[in-house]
Amino acid sequence: MKIVRLGLLVLCALVVLAGVIWMGQGSGYFPYPAQSFMINQTPWIWRGALVALGGLIGFVVVRRL
């Protein structure tokens, strides 16, 4: 059971990281790759924030199990 919990924690951390990267690309602070359709696009800031929030909620839920 500990392996499953650890795997879920790692997955939640990766989801938070993906959300933060999306926010960075959407705001233009992380313009990589240079041809990305997400750069300087405000909807990706909000989508990234929702994904990161979902990862944080998942992290809290897994920690309480």
Contact map, one row per residue, 1 for C-alpha under 8 A:
11111000000000000000000000000000000000000000000000000000000000000
11111100000000000000000000000000000000000000000000000000000000000
11111110000000000000000000000000000000000000000000000000000000000
11111111000000000000000000000000000000000000000000000000000000000
11111111100000000000000000000000000000000000000000000000000001000
01111111110000000000000000000000000000000000000000000000000000000
00111111111000000000000000000000000000000000000000000000000000000
00011111111100000000000000000000000000000000000000000000001001000
00001111111110000000000000000000000000000000000000000000001001100
00000111111111000000000000000000000000000000000000000000000000000
00000011111111100000000000000000000000000000000000000000000000000
00000001111111110000000000000000000000000000000000000011011000000
00000000111111111000000000000000000000000000000000000011001000000
00000000011111111100000000000000000000000000000000000010000000000
00000000001111111110000000000000000000000000000000110110000000000
00000000000111111111000000000000000000000000000000111111000000000
00000000000011111111100000000000000000000000000000010000000000000
00000000000001111111110000000000000000000000000100110000000000000
00000000000000111111111000000000000000000000001111110000000000000
00000000000000011111111100000000000000000000000110010000000000000
00000000000000001111111110000100000000000000000100000000000000000
00000000000000000111111111000000000001000001101100000000000000000
00000000000000000011111111100000000000000001111110000000000000000
00000000000000000001111111111110000000000000100000000000000000000
00000000000000000000111111111111000001111001100000000000000000000
00000000000000000000011111111000000001111111100000000000000000000
00000000000000000000001111111100000000111101100000000000000000000
00000000000000000000000111111110000000111000000000000000000000000
00000000000000000000000111111110000000000000000000000000000000000
00000000000000000000100110111111000000100000000000000000000000000
00000000000000000000000110011111110100100000000000000000000000000
00000000000000000000000010000111111100000000000000000000000000000
00000000000000000000000000000011111100000000000000000000000000000
00000000000000000000000000000011111100000000000000000000000000000
00000000000000000000000000000001111110000000000000000000000000000
00000000000000000000000000000011111111100000000000000000000000000
00000000000000000000000000000000001111101000000000000000000000000
00000000000000000000010011000000000111111001000000000000000000000
00000000000000000000000011110110000111111000000000000000000000000
00000000000000000000000011110000000001111100000000000000000000000
00000000000000000000000011110000000011111111100000000000000000000
00000000000000000000000001100000000000011111110000000000000000000
00000000000000000000000001000000000000001111111000000000000000000
00000000000000000000011011100000000001001111111100000000000000000
00000000000000000000011111100000000000001111111110000000000000000
00000000000000000000001000000000000000000111111111000000000000000
00000000000000000010011000000000000000000011111111100000000000000
00000000000000000111111000000000000000000001111111110000000000000
00000000000000000011001000000000000000000000111111111000000000000
00000000000000000010000000000000000000000000011111111100000000000
00000000000000110110000000000000000000000000001111111110000000000
00000000000000111111000000000000000000000000000111111111000000000
00000000000000010000000000000000000000000000000011111111100000000
00000000000000110000000000000000000000000000000001111111110000000
00000000000111110000000000000000000000000000000000111111111000000
00000000000110010000000000000000000000000000000000011111111100000
00000000000000000000000000000000000000000000000000001111111110000
00000000000100000000000000000000000000000000000000000111111111000
00000001100110000000000000000000000000000000000000000011111111100
00000000000000000000000000000000000000000000000000000001111111110
00000000000000000000000000000000000000000000000000000000111111111
00001001100000000000000000000000000000000000000000000000011111111
00000000100000000000000000000000000000000000000000000000001111111
00000000000000000000000000000000000000000000000000000000000111111
00000000000000000000000000000000000000000000000000000000000011111
